[in-house]
């Protein structure tokens, strides 16, 4: 349990008296356990039960949603943290780097997906495009930054009713990408010779800043305060140990559970996966001699996509990639996923359920057992990482998911419809906001978000205008520009706080397709 002098336990209390008077409402004594409980009790956390992980399960309970995913990430994160602190050597190293408390790691894992909008990563991409191109928000939208905004600003369940008043340690542990899109920290990690994962600019959008980041310009004070206790212990671009635990746990859960899901519903087919892995193993020397253009043109041929993965790993992760380890990883995944789990179709029987559960348990134990803590990681890795064998296995497992699920044309068709829905919903809400005759009948939540964002952007325009770059490329100063930014951030915040079903129902109501005026689906 952290002592009272631990700077990581400092809270961002905007109203100290309110914080003290509400202390009796917290059930735990440890400040980190209190944080964990506040996150679990948040309506934003409960909302994740209605947010897509990859595709909607239609209420059948067969597929993970963001809530069940977060619970499993938290389970894995706690196991990793307890494993690291159980060994005197790794516990001592973790303490030197700033600490590794299991409660902090678990709290960060529970919180890590709070900012995901409706329809998963697709909704994230649509909202980012709208935020930047329509509203001129230089830092756009990013799920990790939205998580930090919820925890520090838009949730109201903390004692001060501004965020959750979490400790510095937990706020820092949520910073999976500990930088803003632009400017902060200085020097920005996007300028490094080998940038950290997520820090580089997207190849198709140069000049837009880091592709992944964990704080908007409106939360930079909280960002700086959360990172302050780790100054001198970590590089400015490095995750805390507890953030690295959360990140690794997320990778493990993602690699295993999504494959489990799509086996259950019959999408992941034995024949196609077996052909891909088997052909690469049988022809690895021949495939390694092909030029990149041929591989790209013939990527649908079995083995070709896996060879392209091997080459991408060499280009991006030279610090760990090894061809022998990759071949062994392909063989292990082929044996345990293809020849074992996928060999029998999932038919809902007890035997099928047991096989699926055994696959998940076996792989989770193997990957958690492969976690290590290093004092000087590559810029492409955190202090907590997987050993080479397990790291390569995760890459192959994630490849199977991407190649045989995410790239399916039928999924693309479904997602294009969802993208259109999100864009149309933003149009409808924006039109409502600028309709003066309807200003008094705005949803109270949307009205409050506009007021909040206006205060934030007015303060930034007055004191840090360099952080606000408008459509002209110049710092924002005028009140009209400030109001436009505030309206954009409020609409994005509002849409991002909906479940999949709420987004559909709200659009139906706004376009006149709803059959009744009253619904509890809009309340958050």
C-alpha positions in Angstrom: 0.0 0.0 0.0 1.5 3.4 -0.9 2.4 5.7 2.0 1.1 9.2 2.5 4.2 10.7 1.1 4.1 8.8 -2.2 3.9 11.5 -4.9 2.2 9.0 -7.2 -0.8 9.0 -4.8 -1.4 12.7 -5.2 -4.9 13.4 -6.5 -6.1 16.1 -8.9 -8.7 17.5 -6.4 -10.3 20.6 -7.8 -12.2 21.0 -4.5 -10.3 19.7 -1.5 -13.2 20.1 0.9 -15.5 18.1 -1.4 -12.9 15.4 -1.6 -12.6 15.2 2.2 -16.3 15.2 2.8 -16.8 12.4 0.4 -14.0 10.2 1.7 -16.5 8.1 3.7 -18.1 7.1 0.4 -15.0 5.2 -0.8 -15.0 1.6 0.4 -11.2 1.0 0.2 -8.3 2.4 2.2 -5.7 2.3 -0.5 -5.8 5.4 -2.8 -5.0 3.1 -5.7 -7.8 0.7 -4.8 -10.2 3.7 -4.5 -9.2 4.7 -8.1 -10.0 1.1 -9.3 -13.4 1.3 -7.6 -14.2 4.7 -9.0 -13.5 3.6 -12.5 -15.5 0.4 -12.1 -18.5 2.4 -10.8 -18.4 5.0 -13.6 -21.2 5.1 -16.1 -18.6 5.4 -18.8 -17.3 2.0 -17.8 -20.8 0.4 -17.7 -21.4 1.9 -21.2 -18.6 -0.3 -22.6 -21.0 -3.3 -22.5 -22.8 -1.8 -25.5 -19.7 -0.9 -27.5 -18.4 -3.1 -30.3 -15.0 -4.8 -29.9 -14.8 -5.8 -33.6 -18.3 -6.6 -34.7 -21.6 -6.5 -32.8 -22.8 -9.7 -31.3 -26.4 -8.6 -31.6 -27.0 -9.3 -27.9 -26.1 -13.0 -28.3 -23.3 -12.8 -25.8 -21.0 -14.8 -28.1 -18.5 -12.0 -28.9 -16.5 -9.8 -26.6 -17.6 -6.2 -26.2 -15.4 -3.5 -24.8 -16.5 -4.2 -21.3 -15.7 -7.9 -21.3 -12.5 -7.2 -23.1 -11.5 -4.6 -20.4 -12.3 -7.0 -17.6 -10.0 -9.6 -19.1 -7.3 -7.1 -19.8 -7.5 -6.1 -16.1 -7.3 -9.8 -15.0 -4.1 -10.2 -17.1 -2.6 -6.9 -16.0 -3.0 -7.8 -12.4 -1.4 -11.2 -13.0 1.6 -9.6 -14.7 2.0 -6.9 -12.0 1.9 -9.5 -9.2 4.4 -11.7 -11.1 6.8 -8.8 -11.4 6.5 -7.7 -7.8 6.9 -11.3 -6.5 10.5 -11.5 -7.6 12.9 -9.4 -5.5 15.0 -8.6 -8.6 12.2 -7.3 -10.8 10.4 -5.7 -7.8 13.6 -3.6 -7.1 14.0 -2.6 -10.7 10.3 -1.7 -10.9 10.6 0.5 -7.8 13.6 2.3 -9.4 11.5 3.0 -12.5 8.6 4.5 -10.5 6.7 1.5 -9.1 4.5 -1.4 -10.1 1.4 -1.6 -7.9 -1.1 -4.3 -9.0 -4.0 -2.0 -8.1 -2.7 0.7 -10.4 -2.1 -1.7 -13.2 -5.6 -3.2 -12.8 -7.2 0.3 -12.6 -5.5 1.4 -15.8 -6.5 -1.8 -17.6 -10.2 -1.3 -16.6 -10.0 2.3 -17.8 -8.0 1.8 -21.0 -10.9 1.6 -23.4 -13.3 4.2 -21.8 -12.7 6.6 -24.7 -13.7 4.2 -27.5 -16.6 5.6 -29.4 -19.5 3.5 -30.9 -18.4 0.9 -33.5 -14.9 0.5 -32.3 -11.8 1.6 -34.2 -14.0 2.5 -37.2 -15.9 5.1 -35.2 -12.6 6.4 -33.9 -11.3 7.0 -37.4 -14.5 8.8 -38.5 -14.6 11.1 -35.5 -11.0 12.0 -36.0 -11.5 12.9 -39.6 -14.6 15.0 -38.7 -12.9 16.7 -35.7 -9.9 17.8 -37.8 -11.4 18.6 -41.1 -14.8 20.0 -40.2 -14.2 21.6 -36.8 -10.5 22.5 -37.1 -9.5 20.7 -34.0 -5.8 20.2 -34.4 -5.6 17.2 -32.1 -8.7 15.6 -33.6 -10.1 12.6 -31.9 -8.2 9.6 -30.5 -9.6 6.9 -28.2 -6.7 7.0 -25.7 -6.8 10.7 -25.4 -10.6 10.5 -25.0 -10.1 8.1 -22.2 -7.8 10.5 -20.4 -10.3 13.3 -21.0 -13.1 11.2 -19.4 -11.0 10.4 -16.4 -9.8 13.9 -15.8 -12.6 16.1 -17.1 -15.9 14.8 -18.4 -16.8 12.2 -15.9 -18.4 13.7 -12.8 -18.2 10.8 -10.3 -15.1 12.1 -8.4 -15.5 14.2 -5.3 -15.0 17.5 -7.2 -17.4 16.5 -10.0 -14.7 17.2 -12.6 -13.3 13.8 -13.7 -12.7 11.1 -11.2 -9.9 12.8 -9.1 -7.6 9.9 -9.7 -4.0 9.5 -8.3 -1.1 10.6 -10.4 0.0 6.9 -10.7 -3.3 5.7 -12.2 -3.5 8.7 -14.5 0.0 8.1 -15.7 -0.7 4.4 -16.1 -3.5 5.1 -18.5 -1.1 7.1 -20.8 -0.3 4.3 -23.2 1.2 6.9 -25.6 2.6 9.5 -23.2 2.5 12.5 -25.6 0.0 14.8 -27.2 -0.6 14.8 -31.0 1.5 17.9 -31.4 4.0 19.9 -29.4 4.1 18.1 -26.0 6.5 16.9 -24.8 9.2 19.0 -26.3 11.1 17.5 -28.1 8.2 15.6 -29.5 8.8 11.8 -29.9 7.6 11.9 -33.5 11.0 13.5 -34.3 13.1 10.7 -32.9 15.2 8.6 -35.4 13.2 5.5 -34.3 10.0 6.9 -32.9 8.1 4.9 -30.2 5.1 2.9 -31.4 2.3 5.3 -32.4 4.4 8.4 -32.2 5.2 8.7 -35.9 2.9 10.6 -38.3 0.6 8.5 -40.5 2.2 8.0 -43.9 -1.1 9.1 -45.6 -1.4 12.3 -43.5 2.0 14.0 -43.1 2.0 17.1 -40.9 -0.9 15.9 -38.7 1.2 14.8 -35.7 1.5 11.5 -33.9 -0.9 8.8 -35.2 -1.6 7.7 -31.6 -1.5 9.9 -28.5 -3.0 10.0 -25.0 -3.8 13.6 -24.2 -5.6 16.5 -26.0 -4.4 20.1 -25.5 -7.3 20.6 -23.0 -5.8 18.1 -20.6 -2.2 19.0 -20.7 -2.1 20.2 -17.1 -3.3 16.9 -15.8 -0.9 15.2 -18.2 2.1 17.1 -16.8 1.0 16.5 -13.2 0.6 12.8 -13.8 4.0 12.5 -15.3 5.8 14.7 -12.8 6.5 11.9 -10.2 8.4 10.0 -12.9 10.8 12.8 -13.9 14.3 11.5 -13.8 13.2 7.9 -13.7 11.8 7.6 -17.2 12.6 9.2 -20.6 10.0 11.7 -21.7 8.6 9.3 -24.2 8.5 6.2 -22.1 5.4 4.6 -20.5 5.4 4.1 -16.7 6.0 0.4 -15.7 2.3 0.2 -14.9 1.2 1.6 -18.2 3.6 -0.9 -19.9 1.9 -3.7 -17.9 -1.5 -2.5 -19.1 -0.3 -2.2 -22.7 1.2 -5.7 -22.7 -2.0 -7.2 -21.1 -4.1 -5.5 -23.8 -1.9 -7.1 -26.5 -2.2 -10.6 -24.9 -6.0 -10.3 -24.5 -6.5 -9.0 -28.0 -4.3 -11.7 -29.5 -6.3 -14.5 -27.9 -9.9 -13.5 -27.3 -10.7 -12.2 -30.7 -9.6 -15.5 -32.3 -11.8 -17.3 -29.7 -14.7 -15.1 -30.7 -14.5 -15.7 -34.4 -14.0 -19.4 -34.0 -17.3 -19.4 -32.0 -19.3 -17.8 -34.8 -17.7 -19.8 -37.6 -15.9 -17.0 -39.3 -12.4 -18.3 -38.6 -12.1 -21.3 -40.9 -9.6 -24.2 -40.6 -8.9 -24.6 -44.3 -7.9 -21.0 -45.1 -5.8 -20.5 -41.9 -4.1 -23.9 -42.3 -3.2 -23.1 -46.0 -1.7 -19.8 -45.1 0.5 -21.0 -42.3 1.3 -24.4 -43.9 2.3 -23.0 -47.3 4.6 -20.4 -45.7 6.3 -23.1 -43.6 6.7 -25.4 -46.6 8.0 -22.6 -48.9 9.7 -20.1 -46.6 13.0 -20.2 -48.5 11.3 -19.7 -51.8 9.0 -16.9 -50.6 11.9 -15.1 -49.0 13.4 -14.7 -52.5 10.4 -13.0 -54.1 10.4 -9.2 -54.6 8.0 -7.0 -52.7 5.9 -6.1 -55.8 5.2 -9.8 -56.5 4.2 -10.5 -52.9 1.8 -7.5 -52.9 0.2 -8.5 -56.2 -0.2 -12.1 -55.2 -1.0 -11.5 -51.5 -4.2 -13.7 -51.7 -2.0 -16.8 -52.4 -1.5 -18.9 -49.3 1.8 -18.0 -47.5 2.3 -14.6 -49.3 0.6 -12.4 -46.7 2.6 -14.1 -43.9 5.8 -13.5 -45.7 4.9 -9.8 -46.0 4.3 -9.8 -42.2 7.8 -11.2 -41.7 9.3 -8.4 -43.8 7.3 -5.7 -42.0 8.6 -7.0 -38.7 12.2 -6.7 -39.9 11.5 -3.1 -41.1 9.9 -2.0 -37.9 11.1 -4.1 -35.0 14.8 -5.0 -35.7 15.4 -4.8 -31.9 13.7 -8.2 -31.4 12.7 -9.8 -34.7 14.4 -13.2 -35.5 13.6 -15.5 -38.4 14.1 -18.7 -36.4 11.8 -17.4 -33.6 9.2 -16.4 -36.2 9.2 -19.8 -37.9 8.8 -21.5 -34.5 6.0 -19.1 -33.6 4.2 -20.1 -36.9 4.7 -23.7 -36.1 3.3 -23.3 -32.6 0.2 -21.3 -33.7 -0.4 -23.8 -36.5 -0.3 -26.7 -34.1 -2.4 -25.2 -31.3 -4.8 -23.0 -33.2 -5.2 -24.6 -36.5 -4.6 -28.3 -35.9 -6.2 -28.3 -32.5 -8.9 -25.6 -32.0 -10.0 -24.9 -35.5 -9.9 -28.6 -36.6 -13.3 -29.0 -35.0 -16.2 -26.6 -35.8 -17.7 -24.9 -32.7 -21.1 -26.4 -32.3 -22.0 -25.1 -28.8 -21.4 -28.5 -27.2 -19.7 -28.9 -23.8 -16.7 -30.4 -25.6 -16.4 -27.4 -27.9 -16.7 -24.9 -24.9 -14.0 -26.8 -23.1 -11.7 -26.8 -26.1 -12.2 -23.0 -26.5 -11.7 -22.3 -22.8 -8.6 -24.6 -22.7 -7.1 -22.7 -25.7 -7.6 -19.4 -24.0 -6.2 -20.5 -20.6 -3.2 -22.2 -22.1 -2.2 -19.3 -24.2 -2.8 -16.7 -21.5 -0.6 -18.6 -19.1 2.1 -19.0 -21.7 2.1 -15.3 -22.7 2.0 -14.0 -19.1 4.8 -16.4 -18.3 6.8 -14.8 -21.1 6.7 -11.3 -19.6 10.0 -9.7 -18.6 11.1 -6.3 -17.2 14.0 -4.6 -18.7 15.9 -1.4 -17.5 16.7 -0.1 -21.0 14.1 -1.0 -23.6 14.0 -0.2 -27.3 12.1 2.9 -28.3 9.6 0.5 -29.9 8.9 -1.2 -26.5 8.0 -0.4 -23.0 9.9 -1.6 -19.9 7.5 -4.5 -19.7 7.7 -6.7 -22.7 7.4 -10.3 -23.9 10.4 -12.6 -24.4 11.3 -13.2 -28.1 9.4 -16.5 -28.4 6.1 -15.1 -27.0 6.5 -11.8 -28.8 6.7 -13.5 -32.2 3.7 -15.7 -31.2 1.6 -12.7 -30.5 2.5 -11.2 -33.9 1.4 -14.4 -35.6 -1.9 -14.6 -33.6 -2.7 -11.0 -34.4 -1.9 -11.6 -38.1 -4.4 -14.5 -38.2 -7.1 -12.2 -36.8 -6.3 -9.4 -39.2 -5.9 -11.5 -42.3 -8.9 -13.7 -41.8 -11.3 -11.4 -40.0 -10.6 -7.7 -40.3 -9.9 -7.8 -44.1 -13.0 -9.7 -45.0 -15.2 -7.8 -47.6 -18.4 -8.6 -45.7 -17.0 -6.9 -42.6 -15.9 -3.9 -44.7 -19.5 -3.6 -46.1 -20.9 -3.6 -42.6 -18.4 -1.0 -41.3 -18.9 1.4 -44.2 -22.5 1.6 -43.2 -21.5 2.3 -39.6 -19.1 5.0 -40.7 -21.9 6.7 -42.6 -24.1 6.5 -39.6 -21.6 8.2 -37.3 -21.0 11.0 -39.9 -24.7 11.6 -40.4 -25.3 11.7 -36.6 -22.7 14.4 -36.3 -24.3 16.4 -39.1 -27.7 16.2 -37.3 -26.4 17.2 -33.9 -24.4 20.0 -35.4 -27.4 21.4 -37.2 -29.4 21.2 -33.9 -26.6 23.1 -32.1 -26.7 26.0 -34.5 -30.5 26.2 -34.7 -31.2 29.3 -32.5 -34.9 28.4 -32.2 -34.1 25.1 -30.6 -31.2 26.2 -28.3 -33.4 25.9 -25.2 -34.3 22.3 -26.0 -30.8 20.8 -26.5 -30.1 17.6 -24.6 -28.7 18.8 -21.3 -25.7 16.6 -21.6 -24.8 18.2 -25.0 -25.4 21.7 -23.6 -23.1 21.1 -20.7 -20.4 19.7 -22.9 -20.5 22.9 -25.1 -20.2 25.1 -22.0 -17.3 23.0 -20.7 -15.4 23.1 -24.0 -16.0 26.8 -24.4 -14.4 27.5 -21.1 -11.5 25.3 -21.9 -10.8 26.7 -25.4 -11.3 30.3 -24.2 -8.7 29.8 -21.6 -6.3 28.2 -24.0 -6.8 31.0 -26.6 -6.0 33.6 -23.9 -3.0 31.9 -22.4 -1.6 29.2 -24.8 -2.9 30.2 -28.3 0.0 28.2 -29.9 -1.8 25.0 -28.9 -4.9 26.0 -30.9 -4.2 26.0 -34.7 -7.3 27.0 -36.7 -8.3 26.2 -40.3 -6.0 29.0 -41.6 -3.0 27.4 -39.9 -2.7 30.4 -37.5 -3.4 30.3 -33.7 -7.0 30.7 -32.7 -7.8 33.9 -30.9 -11.2 35.2 -32.0 -14.4 34.3 -30.1 -16.1 33.0 -33.2 -13.2 30.5 -33.7 -13.3 29.6 -30.0 -17.0 28.9 -30.2 -16.6 26.7 -33.3 -13.8 24.7 -31.6 -16.0 24.3 -28.5 -19.0 23.1 -30.6 -16.9 20.6 -32.4 -15.3 19.1 -29.3 -18.7 19.0 -27.5 -20.3 17.1 -30.4 -17.4 14.7 -30.6 -17.5 14.2 -26.8 -21.2 13.5 -27.0 -21.1 11.0 -29.9 -18.1 9.3 -28.3 -20.1 8.7 -25.1 -22.8 6.7 -26.8 -23.2 3.0 -27.1 -23.7 1.4 -30.6 -27.4 1.1 -29.9 -27.7 4.6 -28.6 -26.1 6.0 -31.7 -28.5 4.1 -33.9 -31.5 5.1 -31.9 -30.5 8.8 -31.6 -30.1 9.0 -35.4 -33.5 7.4 -35.9 -35.0 10.0 -33.6 -33.2 12.9 -35.3 -34.3 11.8 -38.8 -37.9 11.1 -37.8 -37.7 7.3 -38.0 -38.3 6.7 -34.3 -41.8 5.6 -33.5 -42.0 7.2 -30.0 -40.6 10.4 -28.5 -39.4 9.0 -25.2 -36.4 6.8 -24.7 -33.9 6.2 -21.9 -31.3 5.3 -24.5 -30.0 8.9 -24.8 -29.3 9.3 -21.1 -25.6 9.4 -20.1 
